[in-house]
Amino acid sequence: MHVCRGNWTCDETVLLEGAYDRLGQFFDSLDVDMLALEFSTSRAG
């Protein structure tokens, strides 16, 4: 699974920046073999 902040909205307050902490419980519930998160920029996490 690839989790991407993407460019799907112009509203930067809609989970497009900051840490992934708010999504932690969601990540714990996933049944996937690999989870890829991007951390290379502040917007990415």
Secondary structure, 3 states (H helix, E strand, C coil): CECCCCCCCCCCCCCCCCCCHHHHHHHHHCCCCCCECCCCCCCCC
